[in-house]
Amino acid sequence: MSSERVIDARGLKCPWPALRLAREMRTAAGATLRLLADDPAAPREIAALAAERGWQVEPVEGGFLIRA
């Protein structure tokens, strides 16, 4: 069963949103994570991390949906 977990990284500067995402993904088997981030560098950082790890990233209002 899939569930959605939220990571609120608003107000944090990169690389912190990506680091929080990586930490949560280690324990999020089968989950969809919603990362809320407002740092202008976050889209680039999240895309690079996702490409490296083989995750799917979908931009949504205020952040991203990430699936392993």
PQR file of N, CA, C, O and H, with PARSE charges and radii, in Angstrom:
ATOM      1  N   MET A   1       0.846  -1.192   0.000 -0.4000 1.5000
ATOM      2  CA  MET A   1       0.000   0.000   0.000 -0.0000 2.0000
ATOM      3  C   MET A   1       0.885   1.247   0.000  0.5500 1.7000
ATOM      4  O   MET A   1       1.812   1.346   0.803 -0.5500 1.4000
ATOM      5  N   SER A   2       0.616   2.169  -0.865 -0.4000 1.5000
ATOM      6  CA  SER A   2       1.404   3.382  -0.988 -0.0000 2.0000
ATOM      7  C   SER A   2       0.812   4.488  -0.120  0.5500 1.7000
ATOM      8  O   SER A   2      -0.405   4.632  -0.011 -0.5500 1.4000
ATOM      9  H   SER A   2      -0.138   2.089  -1.517  0.4000 1.0000
ATOM     10  N   SER A   3       1.703   5.264   0.496 -0.4000 1.5000
ATOM     11  CA  SER A   3       1.263   6.393   1.303 -0.0000 2.0000
ATOM     12  C   SER A   3       2.112   7.598   0.925  0.5500 1.7000
ATOM     13  O   SER A   3       3.161   7.456   0.296 -0.5500 1.4000
ATOM     14  H   SER A   3       2.692   5.147   0.408  0.4000 1.0000
ATOM     15  N   GLU A   4       1.656   8.770   1.307 -0.4000 1.5000
ATOM     16  CA  GLU A   4       2.402   9.985   1.006 -0.0000 2.0000
ATOM     17  C   GLU A   4       2.901  10.604   2.290  0.5500 1.7000
ATOM     18  O   GLU A   4       2.137  10.806   3.233 -0.5500 1.4000
ATOM     19  H   GLU A   4       0.804   8.885   1.817  0.4000 1.0000
ATOM     20  N   ARG A   5       4.190  10.906   2.323 -0.4000 1.5000
ATOM     21  CA  ARG A   5       4.790  11.584   3.469 -0.0000 2.0000
ATOM     22  C   ARG A   5       5.253  12.950   3.012  0.5500 1.7000
ATOM     23  O   ARG A   5       5.662  13.123   1.863 -0.5500 1.4000
ATOM     24  H   ARG A   5       4.810  10.743   1.556  0.4000 1.0000
ATOM     25  N   VAL A   6       5.189  13.924   3.910 -0.4000 1.5000
ATOM     26  CA  VAL A   6       5.557  15.300   3.574 -0.0000 2.0000
ATOM     27  C   VAL A   6       6.854  15.665   4.285  0.5500 1.7000
ATOM     28  O   VAL A   6       7.027  15.421   5.479 -0.5500 1.4000
ATOM     29  H   VAL A   6       4.857  13.784   4.843  0.4000 1.0000
ATOM     30  N   ILE A   7       7.753  16.255   3.517 -0.4000 1.5000
ATOM     31  CA  ILE A   7       8.994  16.812   4.058 -0.0000 2.0000
ATOM     32  C   ILE A   7       8.905  18.317   3.850  0.5500 1.7000
ATOM     33  O   ILE A   7       8.861  18.783   2.711 -0.5500 1.4000
ATOM     34  H   ILE A   7       7.613  16.453   2.547  0.4000 1.0000
ATOM     35  N   ASP A   8       8.880  19.065   4.916 -0.4000 1.5000
ATOM     36  CA  ASP A   8       8.791  20.522   4.811 -0.0000 2.0000
ATOM     37  C   ASP A   8      10.192  21.112   4.933  0.5500 1.7000
ATOM     38  O   ASP A   8      10.732  21.239   6.032 -0.5500 1.4000
ATOM     39  H   ASP A   8       8.916  18.686   5.841  0.4000 1.0000
ATOM     40  N   ALA A   9      10.767  21.470   3.795 -0.4000 1.5000
ATOM     41  CA  ALA A   9      12.106  22.052   3.763 -0.0000 2.0000
ATOM     42  C   ALA A   9      12.049  23.526   3.362  0.5500 1.7000
ATOM     43  O   ALA A   9      13.050  24.097   2.929 -0.5500 1.4000
ATOM     44  H   ALA A   9      10.328  21.367   2.902  0.4000 1.0000
ATOM     45  N   ARG A  10      10.882  24.133   3.509 -0.4000 1.5000
ATOM     46  CA  ARG A  10      10.758  25.558   3.184 -0.0000 2.0000
ATOM     47  C   ARG A  10      11.627  26.358   4.148  0.5500 1.7000
ATOM     48  O   ARG A  10      11.681  26.082   5.347 -0.5500 1.4000
ATOM     49  H   ARG A  10      10.068  23.670   3.861  0.4000 1.0000
ATOM     50  N   GLY A  11      12.304  27.355   3.590 -0.4000 1.5000
ATOM     51  CA  GLY A  11      13.178  28.194   4.400 -0.0000 2.0000
ATOM     52  C   GLY A  11      14.593  27.651   4.509  0.5500 1.7000
ATOM     53  O   GLY A  11      15.473  28.329   5.039 -0.5500 1.4000
ATOM     54  H   GLY A  11      12.261  27.580   2.616  0.4000 1.0000
ATOM     55  N   LEU A  12      14.827  26.442   4.016 -0.4000 1.5000
ATOM     56  CA  LEU A  12      16.161  25.857   4.060 -0.0000 2.0000
ATOM     57  C   LEU A  12      16.862  26.077   2.727  0.5500 1.7000
ATOM     58  O   LEU A  12      16.243  25.969   1.669 -0.5500 1.4000
ATOM     59  H   LEU A  12      14.111  25.891   3.586  0.4000 1.0000
ATOM     60  N   LYS A  13      18.129  26.379   2.780 -0.4000 1.5000
ATOM     61  CA  LYS A  13      18.935  26.575   1.572 -0.0000 2.0000
ATOM     62  C   LYS A  13      19.567  25.253   1.172  0.5500 1.7000
ATOM     63  O   LYS A  13      19.900  24.428   2.023 -0.5500 1.4000
ATOM     64  H   LYS A  13      18.632  26.467   3.639  0.4000 1.0000
ATOM     65  N   CYS A  14      19.730  25.061  -0.132 -0.4000 1.5000
ATOM     66  CA  CYS A  14      20.389  23.853  -0.633 -0.0000 2.0000
ATOM     67  C   CYS A  14      21.820  23.828  -0.106  0.5500 1.7000
ATOM     68  O   CYS A  14      22.496  24.855  -0.049 -0.5500 1.4000
ATOM     69  H   CYS A  14      19.460  25.732  -0.823  0.4000 1.0000
ATOM     70  N   PRO A  15      22.257  22.655   0.270 -0.5600 1.5000
ATOM     71  CA  PRO A  15      21.766  21.331  -0.088  0.2800 2.0000
ATOM     72  C   PRO A  15      20.790  20.708   0.905  0.5500 1.7000
ATOM     73  O   PRO A  15      20.457  19.533   0.758 -0.5500 1.4000
ATOM     74  N   TRP A  16      20.320  21.441   1.906 -0.4000 1.5000
ATOM     75  CA  TRP A  16      19.496  20.836   2.962 -0.0000 2.0000
ATOM     76  C   TRP A  16      18.212  20.184   2.470  0.5500 1.7000
ATOM     77  O   TRP A  16      17.894  19.096   2.948 -0.5500 1.4000
ATOM     78  H   TRP A  16      20.591  22.396   2.025  0.4000 1.0000
ATOM     79  N   PRO A  17      17.444  20.776   1.541 -0.5600 1.5000
ATOM     80  CA  PRO A  17      16.254  20.055   1.067  0.2800 2.0000
ATOM     81  C   PRO A  17      16.608  18.703   0.437  0.5500 1.7000
ATOM     82  O   PRO A  17      15.916  17.712   0.673 -0.5500 1.4000
ATOM     83  N   ALA A  18      17.675  18.659  -0.357 -0.4000 1.5000
ATOM     84  CA  ALA A  18      18.089  17.400  -0.983 -0.0000 2.0000
ATOM     85  C   ALA A  18      18.571  16.401   0.063  0.5500 1.7000
ATOM     86  O   ALA A  18      18.293  15.208  -0.054 -0.5500 1.4000
ATOM     87  H   ALA A  18      18.237  19.464  -0.548  0.4000 1.0000
ATOM     88  N   LEU A  19      19.279  16.862   1.070 -0.4000 1.5000
ATOM     89  CA  LEU A  19      19.749  15.969   2.128 -0.0000 2.0000
ATOM     90  C   LEU A  19      18.587  15.389   2.923  0.5500 1.7000
ATOM     91  O   LEU A  19      18.595  14.208   3.269 -0.5500 1.4000
ATOM     92  H   LEU A  19      19.505  17.831   1.165  0.4000 1.0000
ATOM     93  N   ARG A  20      17.600  16.210   3.210 -0.4000 1.5000
ATOM     94  CA  ARG A  20      16.415  15.701   3.919 -0.0000 2.0000
ATOM     95  C   ARG A  20      15.667  14.685   3.078  0.5500 1.7000
ATOM     96  O   ARG A  20      15.196  13.670   3.592 -0.5500 1.4000
ATOM     97  H   ARG A  20      17.593  17.169   2.929  0.4000 1.0000
ATOM     98  N   LEU A  21      15.557  14.959   1.775 -0.4000 1.5000
ATOM     99  CA  LEU A  21      14.896  14.024   0.876 -0.0000 2.0000
ATOM    100  C   LEU A  21      15.636  12.690   0.856  0.5500 1.7000
ATOM    101  O   LEU A  21      15.009  11.638   0.974 -0.5500 1.4000
ATOM    102  H   LEU A  21      15.940  15.784   1.358  0.4000 1.0000
ATOM    103  N   ALA A  22      16.950  12.719   0.709 -0.4000 1.5000
ATOM    104  CA  ALA A  22      17.740  11.486   0.650 -0.0000 2.0000
ATOM    105  C   ALA A  22      17.561  10.677   1.931  0.5500 1.7000
ATOM    106  O   ALA A  22      17.422   9.456   1.873 -0.5500 1.4000
ATOM    107  H   ALA A  22      17.460  13.574   0.613  0.4000 1.0000
ATOM    108  N   ARG A  23      17.563  11.337   3.077 -0.4000 1.5000
ATOM    109  CA  ARG A  23      17.388  10.642   4.358 -0.0000 2.0000
ATOM    110  C   ARG A  23      16.018   9.981   4.433  0.5500 1.7000
ATOM    111  O   ARG A  23      15.912   8.829   4.854 -0.5500 1.4000
ATOM    112  H   ARG A  23      17.676  12.330   3.124  0.4000 1.0000
ATOM    113  N   GLU A  24      14.974  10.690   4.034 -0.4000 1.5000
ATOM    114  CA  GLU A  24      13.620  10.132   4.086 -0.0000 2.0000
ATOM    115  C   GLU A  24      13.427   8.989   3.097  0.5500 1.7000
ATOM    116  O   GLU A  24      12.721   8.025   3.393 -0.5500 1.4000
ATOM    117  H   GLU A  24      15.060  11.626   3.693  0.4000 1.0000
ATOM    118  N   MET A  25      14.047   9.089   1.927 -0.4000 1.5000
ATOM    119  CA  MET A  25      13.896   8.041   0.912 -0.0000 2.0000
ATOM    120  C   MET A  25      14.493   6.720   1.385  0.5500 1.7000
ATOM    121  O   MET A  25      14.055   5.658   0.944 -0.5500 1.4000
ATOM    122  H   MET A  25      14.620   9.872   1.686  0.4000 1.0000
ATOM    123  N   ARG A  26      15.481   6.767   2.272 -0.4000 1.5000
ATOM    124  CA  ARG A  26      16.062   5.527   2.792 -0.0000 2.0000
ATOM    125  C   ARG A  26      15.053   4.718   3.583  0.5500 1.7000
ATOM    126  O   ARG A  26      15.171   3.495   3.658 -0.5500 1.4000
ATOM    127  H   ARG A  26      15.836   7.630   2.630  0.4000 1.0000
ATOM    128  N   THR A  27      14.066   5.369   4.174 -0.4000 1.5000
ATOM    129  CA  THR A  27      13.083   4.675   5.007 -0.0000 2.0000
ATOM    130  C   THR A  27      11.680   4.715   4.417  0.5500 1.7000
ATOM    131  O   THR A  27      10.714   4.383   5.103 -0.5500 1.4000
ATOM    132  H   THR A  27      13.971   6.363   4.113  0.4000 1.0000
ATOM    133  N   ALA A  28      11.556   5.116   3.157 -0.4000 1.5000
ATOM    134  CA  ALA A  28      10.234   5.339   2.566 -0.0000 2.0000
ATOM    135  C   ALA A  28       9.856   4.283   1.541  0.5500 1.7000
ATOM    136  O   ALA A  28       9.271   4.610   0.509 -0.5500 1.4000
ATOM    137  H   ALA A  28      12.341   5.385   2.600  0.4000 1.0000
ATOM    138  N   ALA A  29      10.174   3.043   1.801 -0.4000 1.5000
ATOM    139  CA  ALA A  29       9.880   1.981   0.834 -0.0000 2.0000
ATOM    140  C   ALA A  29       8.407   2.015   0.418  0.5500 1.7000
ATOM    141  O   ALA A  29       7.516   1.884   1.258 -0.5500 1.4000
ATOM    142  H   ALA A  29      10.650   2.777   2.640  0.4000 1.0000
ATOM    143  N   GLY A  30       8.161   2.192  -0.871 -0.4000 1.5000
ATOM    144  CA  GLY A  30       6.804   2.201  -1.394 -0.0000 2.0000
ATOM    145  C   GLY A  30       6.028   3.481  -1.184  0.5500 1.7000
ATOM    146  O   GLY A  30       4.880   3.587  -1.615 -0.5500 1.4000
ATOM    147  H   GLY A  30       8.884   2.299  -1.553  0.4000 1.0000
ATOM    148  N   ALA A  31       6.636   4.456  -0.530 -0.4000 1.5000
ATOM    149  CA  ALA A  31       5.922   5.701  -0.248 -0.0000 2.0000
ATOM    150  C   ALA A  31       6.170   6.730  -1.348  0.5500 1.7000
ATOM    151  O   ALA A  31       7.160   6.658  -2.076 -0.5500 1.4000
ATOM    152  H   ALA A  31       7.569   4.370  -0.180  0.4000 1.0000
ATOM    153  N   THR A  32       5.266   7.670  -1.449 -0.4000 1.5000
ATOM    154  CA  THR A  32       5.459   8.858  -2.267 -0.0000 2.0000
ATOM    155  C   THR A  32       5.775   9.980  -1.300  0.5500 1.7000
ATOM    156  O   THR A  32       5.056  10.186  -0.323 -0.5500 1.4000
ATOM    157  H   THR A  32       4.462   7.728  -0.857  0.4000 1.0000
ATOM    158  N   LEU A  33       6.849  10.704  -1.570 -0.4000 1.5000
ATOM    159  CA  LEU A  33       7.219  11.822  -0.709 -0.0000 2.0000
ATOM    160  C   LEU A  33       6.855  13.130  -1.393  0.5500 1.7000
ATOM    161  O   LEU A  33       7.062  13.298  -2.595 -0.5500 1.4000
ATOM    162  H   LEU A  33       7.433  10.535  -2.364  0.4000 1.0000
ATOM    163  N   ARG A  34       6.317  14.042  -0.617 -0.4000 1.5000
ATOM    164  CA  ARG A  34       6.043  15.400  -1.099 -0.0000 2.0000
ATOM    165  C   ARG A  34       7.054  16.295  -0.399  0.5500 1.7000
ATOM    166  O   ARG A  34       7.011  16.476   0.818 -0.5500 1.4000
ATOM    167  H   ARG A  34       6.148  13.905   0.359  0.4000 1.0000
ATOM    168  N   LEU A  35       7.960  16.849  -1.188 -0.4000 1.5000
ATOM    169  CA  LEU A  35       8.974  17.743  -0.652 -0.0000 2.0000
ATOM    170  C   LEU A  35       8.534  19.174  -0.906  0.5500 1.7000
ATOM    171  O   LEU A  35       8.330  19.572  -2.053 -0.5500 1.4000
ATOM    172  H   LEU A  35       7.995  16.703  -2.176  0.4000 1.0000
ATOM    173  N   LEU A  36       8.390  19.937   0.150 -0.4000 1.5000
ATOM    174  CA  LEU A  36       8.058  21.355   0.043 -0.0000 2.0000
ATOM    175  C   LEU A  36       9.369  22.115   0.175  0.5500 1.7000
ATOM    176  O   LEU A  36      10.042  22.018   1.201 -0.5500 1.4000
ATOM    177  H   LEU A  36       8.556  19.613   1.082  0.4000 1.0000
ATOM    178  N   ALA A  37       9.735  22.865  -0.845 -0.4000 1.5000
ATOM    179  CA  ALA A  37      10.999  23.602  -0.840 -0.0000 2.0000
ATOM    180  C   ALA A  37      10.834  24.904  -1.605  0.5500 1.7000
ATOM    181  O   ALA A  37      10.181  24.952  -2.647 -0.5500 1.4000
ATOM    182  H   ALA A  37       9.188  22.945  -1.679  0.4000 1.0000
ATOM    183  N   ASP A  38      11.438  25.961  -1.070 -0.4000 1.5000
ATOM    184  CA  ASP A  38      11.310  27.263  -1.728 -0.0000 2.0000
ATOM    185  C   ASP A  38      12.649  27.877  -2.129  0.5500 1.7000
ATOM    186  O   ASP A  38      12.679  29.011  -2.608 -0.5500 1.4000
ATOM    187  H   ASP A  38      11.969  25.922  -0.223  0.4000 1.0000
ATOM    188  N   ASP A  39      13.745  27.164  -1.947 -0.4000 1.5000
ATOM    189  CA  ASP A  39      15.045  27.657  -2.391 -0.0000 2.0000
ATOM    190  C   ASP A  39      15.087  27.582  -3.918  0.5500 1.7000
ATOM    191  O   ASP A  39      14.762  26.537  -4.483 -0.5500 1.4000
ATOM    192  H   ASP A  39      13.721  26.244  -1.558  0.4000 1.0000
ATOM    193  N   PRO A  40      15.476  28.656  -4.597 -0.5600 1.5000
ATOM    194  CA  PRO A  40      15.524  28.638  -6.064  0.2800 2.0000
ATOM    195  C   PRO A  40      16.451  27.546  -6.630  0.5500 1.7000
ATOM    196  O   PRO A  40      16.273  27.129  -7.775 -0.5500 1.4000
ATOM    197  N   ALA A  41      17.413  27.090  -5.865 -0.4000 1.5000
ATOM    198  CA  ALA A  41      18.325  26.039  -6.332 -0.0000 2.0000
ATOM    199  C   ALA A  41      17.736  24.640  -6.148  0.5500 1.7000
ATOM    200  O   ALA A  41      18.282  23.675  -6.683 -0.5500 1.4000
ATOM    201  H   ALA A  41      17.558  27.429  -4.935  0.4000 1.0000
ATOM    202  N   ALA A  42      16.654  24.512  -5.418 -0.4000 1.5000
ATOM    203  CA  ALA A  42      16.082  23.194  -5.108 -0.0000 2.0000
ATOM    204  C   ALA A  42      15.699  22.386  -6.351  0.5500 1.7000
ATOM    205  O   ALA A  42      16.015  21.197  -6.395 -0.5500 1.4000
ATOM    206  H   ALA A  42      16.211  25.296  -4.984  0.4000 1.0000
ATOM    207  N   PRO A  43      15.046  22.952  -7.354 -0.5600 1.5000
ATOM    208  CA  PRO A  43      14.685  22.117  -8.516  0.2800 2.0000
ATOM    209  C   PRO A  43      15.896  21.452  -9.170  0.5500 1.7000
ATOM    210  O   PRO A  43      15.839  20.279  -9.540 -0.5500 1.4000
ATOM    211  N   ARG A  44      16.970  22.188  -9.310 -0.4000 1.5000
ATOM    212  CA  ARG A  44      18.187  21.641  -9.913 -0.0000 2.0000
ATOM    213  C   ARG A  44      18.794  20.554  -9.024  0.5500 1.7000
ATOM    214  O   ARG A  44      19.186  19.496  -9.516 -0.5500 1.4000
ATOM    215  H   ARG A  44      17.016  23.141  -9.010  0.4000 1.0000
ATOM    216  N   GLU A  45      18.871  20.809  -7.732 -0.4000 1.5000
ATOM    217  CA  GLU A  45      19.447  19.848  -6.781 -0.0000 2.0000
ATOM    218  C   GLU A  45      18.613  18.575  -6.708  0.5500 1.7000
ATOM    219  O   GLU A  45      19.161  17.472  -6.715 -0.5500 1.4000
ATOM    220  H   GLU A  45      18.553  21.668  -7.332  0.4000 1.0000
ATOM    221  N   ILE A  46      17.304  18.718  -6.638 -0.4000 1.5000
ATOM    222  CA  ILE A  46      16.411  17.556  -6.539 -0.0000 2.0000
ATOM    223  C   ILE A  46      16.460  16.740  -7.829  0.5500 1.7000
ATOM    224  O   ILE A  46      16.483  15.510  -7.786 -0.5500 1.4000
ATOM    225  H   ILE A  46      16.859  19.613  -6.632  0.4000 1.0000
ATOM    226  N   ALA A  47      16.475  17.420  -8.975 -0.4000 1.5000
ATOM    227  CA  ALA A  47      16.546  16.712 -10.253 -0.0000 2.0000
ATOM    228  C   ALA A  47      17.841  15.917 -10.374  0.5500 1.7000
ATOM    229  O   ALA A  47      17.827  14.783 -10.854 -0.5500 1.4000
ATOM    230  H   ALA A  47      16.456  18.420  -9.011  0.4000 1.0000
ATOM    231  N   ALA A  48      18.950  16.494  -9.948 -0.4000 1.5000
ATOM    232  CA  ALA A  48      20.238  15.800 -10.017 -0.0000 2.0000
ATOM    233  C   ALA A  48      20.251  14.584  -9.094  0.5500 1.7000
ATOM    234  O   ALA A  48      20.721  13.514  -9.483 -0.5500 1.4000
ATOM    235  H   ALA A  48      18.961  17.415  -9.559  0.4000 1.0000
ATOM    236  N   LEU A  49      19.746  14.741  -7.892 -0.4000 1.5000
ATOM    237  CA  LEU A  49      19.692  13.633  -6.940 -0.0000 2.0000
ATOM    238  C   LEU A  49      18.783  12.522  -7.452  0.5500 1.7000
ATOM    239  O   LEU A  49      19.123  11.343  -7.359 -0.5500 1.4000
ATOM    240  H   LEU A  49      19.365  15.609  -7.576  0.4000 1.0000
ATOM    241  N   ALA A  50      17.647  12.894  -7.984 -0.4000 1.5000
ATOM    242  CA  ALA A  50      16.697  11.907  -8.500 -0.0000 2.0000
ATOM    243  C   ALA A  50      17.283  11.143  -9.689  0.5500 1.7000
ATOM    244  O   ALA A  50      17.111   9.928  -9.789 -0.5500 1.4000
ATOM    245  H   ALA A  50      17.371  13.852  -8.060  0.4000 1.0000
ATOM    246  N   ALA A  51      17.963  11.838 -10.578 -0.4000 1.5000
ATOM    247  CA  ALA A  51      18.578  11.182 -11.730 -0.0000 2.0000
ATOM    248  C   ALA A  51      19.651  10.195 -11.278  0.5500 1.7000
ATOM    249  O   ALA A  51      19.771   9.100 -11.827 -0.5500 1.4000
ATOM    250  H   ALA A  51      18.102  12.825 -10.497  0.4000 1.0000
ATOM    251  N   GLU A  52      20.416  10.588 -10.287 -0.4000 1.5000
ATOM    252  CA  GLU A  52      21.475   9.730  -9.750 -0.0000 2.0000
ATOM    253  C   GLU A  52      20.910   8.469  -9.100  0.5500 1.7000
ATOM    254  O   GLU A  52      21.495   7.391  -9.205 -0.5500 1.4000
ATOM    255  H   GLU A  52      20.318  11.478  -9.841  0.4000 1.0000
ATOM    256  N   ARG A  53      19.762   8.616  -8.422 -0.4000 1.5000
ATOM    257  CA  ARG A  53      19.186   7.503  -7.663 -0.0000 2.0000
ATOM    258  C   ARG A  53      18.082   6.753  -8.405  0.5500 1.7000
ATOM    259  O   ARG A  53      17.609   5.722  -7.924 -0.5500 1.4000
ATOM    260  H   ARG A  53      19.287   9.492  -8.336  0.4000 1.0000
ATOM    261  N   GLY A  54      17.667   7.253  -9.563 -0.4000 1.5000
ATOM    262  CA  GLY A  54      16.619   6.589 -10.331 -0.0000 2.0000
ATOM    263  C   GLY A  54      15.212   6.849  -9.816  0.5500 1.7000
ATOM    264  O   GLY A  54      14.319   6.024 -10.014 -0.5500 1.4000
ATOM    265  H   GLY A  54      18.051   8.090  -9.953  0.4000 1.0000
ATOM    266  N   TRP A  55      15.002   7.981  -9.159 -0.4000 1.5000
ATOM    267  CA  TRP A  55      13.692   8.343  -8.635 -0.0000 2.0000
ATOM    268  C   TRP A  55      12.915   9.111  -9.697  0.5500 1.7000
ATOM    269  O   TRP A  55      13.497   9.729 -10.588 -0.5500 1.4000
ATOM    270  H   TRP A  55      15.727   8.651  -8.999  0.4000 1.0000
ATOM    271  N   GLN A  56      11.588   9.060  -9.584 -0.4000 1.5000
ATOM    272  CA  GLN A  56      10.714   9.861 -10.443 -0.0000 2.0000
ATOM    273  C   GLN A  56      10.353  11.124  -9.674  0.5500 1.7000
ATOM    274  O   GLN A  56       9.987  11.062  -8.501 -0.5500 1.4000
ATOM    275  H   GLN A  56      11.116   8.558  -8.860  0.4000 1.0000
ATOM    276  N   VAL A  57      10.457  12.264 -10.337 -0.4000 1.5000
ATOM    277  CA  VAL A  57      10.138  13.556  -9.714 -0.0000 2.0000
ATOM    278  C   VAL A  57       9.090  14.254 -10.546  0.5500 1.7000
ATOM    279  O   VAL A  57       9.206  14.354 -11.768 -0.5500 1.4000
ATOM    280  H   VAL A  57      10.754  12.314 -11.290  0.4000 1.0000
ATOM    281  N   GLU A  58       8.064  14.735  -9.867 -0.4000 1.5000
ATOM    282  CA  GLU A  58       7.000  15.491 -10.527 -0.0000 2.0000
ATOM    283  C   GLU A  58       6.862  16.832  -9.817  0.5500 1.7000
ATOM    284  O   GLU A  58       6.554  16.863  -8.625 -0.5500 1.4000
ATOM    285  H   GLU A  58       7.970  14.654  -8.875  0.4000 1.0000
ATOM    286  N   PRO A  59       7.083  17.940 -10.520 -0.5600 1.5000
ATOM    287  CA  PRO A  59       6.879  19.242  -9.891  0.2800 2.0000
ATOM    288  C   PRO A  59       5.395  19.446  -9.566  0.5500 1.7000
ATOM    289  O   PRO A  59       4.526  19.154 -10.388 -0.5500 1.4000
ATOM    290  N   VAL A  60       5.123  19.937  -8.389 -0.4000 1.5000
ATOM    291  CA  VAL A  60       3.763  20.285  -7.968 -0.0000 2.0000
ATOM    292  C   VAL A  60       3.836  21.653  -7.293  0.5500 1.7000
ATOM    293  O   VAL A  60       4.920  22.147  -6.983 -0.5500 1.4000
ATOM    294  H   VAL A  60       5.829  20.175  -7.721  0.4000 1.0000
ATOM    295  N   GLU A  61       2.691  22.244  -7.075 -0.4000 1.5000
ATOM    296  CA  GLU A  61       2.661  23.567  -6.458 -0.0000 2.0000
ATOM    297  C   GLU A  61       3.380  23.530  -5.101  0.5500 1.7000
ATOM    298  O   GLU A  61       3.016  22.764  -4.209 -0.5500 1.4000
ATOM    299  H   GLU A  61       1.810  21.842  -7.326  0.4000 1.0000
ATOM    300  N   GLY A  62       4.393  24.364  -4.975 -0.4000 1.5000
ATOM    301  CA  GLY A  62       5.118  24.478  -3.715 -0.0000 2.0000
ATOM    302  C   GLY A  62       6.183  23.423  -3.499  0.5500 1.7000
ATOM    303  O   GLY A  62       6.837  23.418  -2.457 -0.5500 1.4000
ATOM    304  H   GLY A  62       4.689  24.986  -5.700  0.4000 1.0000
ATOM    305  N   GLY A  63       6.373  22.527  -4.459 -0.4000 1.5000
ATOM    306  CA  GLY A  63       7.392  21.517  -4.237 -0.0000 2.0000
ATOM    307  C   GLY A  63       7.418  20.425  -5.290  0.5500 1.7000
ATOM    308  O   GLY A  63       7.266  20.684  -6.484 -0.5500 1.4000
ATOM    309  H   GLY A  63       5.842  22.531  -5.306  0.4000 1.0000
ATOM    310  N   PHE A  64       7.612  19.203  -4.824 -0.4000 1.5000
ATOM    311  CA  PHE A  64       7.827  18.059  -5.709 -0.0000 2.0000
ATOM    312  C   PHE A  64       7.215  16.812  -5.115  0.5500 1.7000
ATOM    313  O   PHE A  64       7.158  16.660  -3.895 -0.5500 1.4000
ATOM    314  H   PHE A  64       7.735  18.994  -3.854  0.4000 1.0000
ATOM    315  N   LEU A  65       6.752  15.907  -5.988 -0.4000 1.5000
ATOM    316  CA  LEU A  65       6.380  14.541  -5.584 -0.0000 2.0000
ATOM    317  C   LEU A  65       7.504  13.639  -6.052  0.5500 1.7000
ATOM    318  O   LEU A  65       7.922  13.706  -7.208 -0.5500 1.4000
ATOM    319  H   LEU A  65       6.798  16.031  -6.979  0.4000 1.0000
ATOM    320  N   ILE A  66       7.991  12.800  -5.161 -0.4000 1.5000
ATOM    321  CA  ILE A  66       9.105  11.917  -5.483 -0.0000 2.0000
ATOM    322  C   ILE A  66       8.711  10.481  -5.191  0.5500 1.7000
ATOM    323  O   ILE A  66       8.180  10.168  -4.126 -0.5500 1.4000
ATOM    324  H   ILE A  66       7.652  12.745  -4.222  0.4000 1.0000
ATOM    325  N   ARG A  67       8.987   9.595  -6.177 -0.4000 1.5000
ATOM    326  CA  ARG A  67       8.727   8.162  -6.028 -0.0000 2.0000
ATOM    327  C   ARG A  67       9.988   7.410  -6.383  0.5500 1.7000
ATOM    328  O   ARG A  67      10.681   7.753  -7.341 -0.5500 1.4000
ATOM    329  H   ARG A  67       9.419   9.849  -7.043  0.4000 1.0000
ATOM    330  N   ALA A  68      10.286   6.373  -5.598 -0.4000 1.5000
ATOM    331  CA  ALA A  68      11.464   5.550  -5.877 -0.0000 2.0000
ATOM    332  C   ALA A  68      11.166   4.588  -7.003  0.5500 1.7000
ATOM    333  O   ALA A  68      12.032   3.804  -7.391 -0.5500 1.4000
ATOM    334  H   ALA A  68       9.723   6.095  -4.820  0.4000 1.0000
TER
END
